[in-house]
């Protein structure tokens, strides 16, 4: 049996300054600094129609709470303080996400996976999980 301490990933993370890396598996959706949806669902047809997931929505008419949530999350990922003026405006913050991704020297980076032929796997997924017949 393989112990988790023997795994490549465990040793890589253990020996790396993990403050530089974030594995994002967040299920938070924010629109216009007024609407926030958080939950266990993903944004694909099966999660919104077939799966048993839960979500909660917040409408913040004054836009204070939801905006603060966005600023806090973006500050962490962009390695800024929460009071950085770039985060006040969602459009300026988005420009910073793009800038950092293009620079590729901080947490935010572009990722282009290698193209893999998934046709066989797609057929299995369609048959078993994606009851609506789609496979992205």
FENHU-V901240 format. One record per pair of residues at least 12 apart in sequence whose ideal C-beta (glycine too) atoms are under 7 Angstrom apart, sorted by the first residue. I is the first residue (numbers start at 1). J is the second residue. D is the distance in Angstrom with one decimal. If there is no record, write none. Layout:
i = <I;I>
j = <J;J>
d = <D;D>
This chain:
i = <20;21;22;22;27;27;27;27;30;30;30;33;33;33;33;33;34;34;34;34;34;35;35;36;36;36;37;37;38;38;39;39;39;39;40;40;41;41;45;45;46;46;46;49;50;70;71;74;74;75;77;77;78;78;78;78;79;79;122>
j = <107;107;77;107;39;40;41;42;66;69;70;63;66;67;70;90;59;60;61;63;66;59;66;58;66;69;55;57;55;56;53;54;55;56;53;54;53;55;132;134;129;130;132;132;131;90;87;87;93;87;107;108;96;97;100;108;106;107;135>
d = <6.5;7.0;6.3;6.0;5.5;6.1;6.4;6.9;6.1;6.9;5.1;4.6;5.4;4.1;6.2;6.2;6.5;5.4;6.8;4.9;5.8;5.8;6.8;4.4;4.6;6.1;5.6;4.8;6.7;5.7;6.1;5.2;2.8;6.0;4.5;5.6;3.6;5.4;5.3;6.1;6.5;5.6;6.9;6.9;5.8;6.8;4.5;5.6;5.3;6.0;5.8;6.3;5.8;6.9;6.4;6.5;5.9;6.1;4.1>
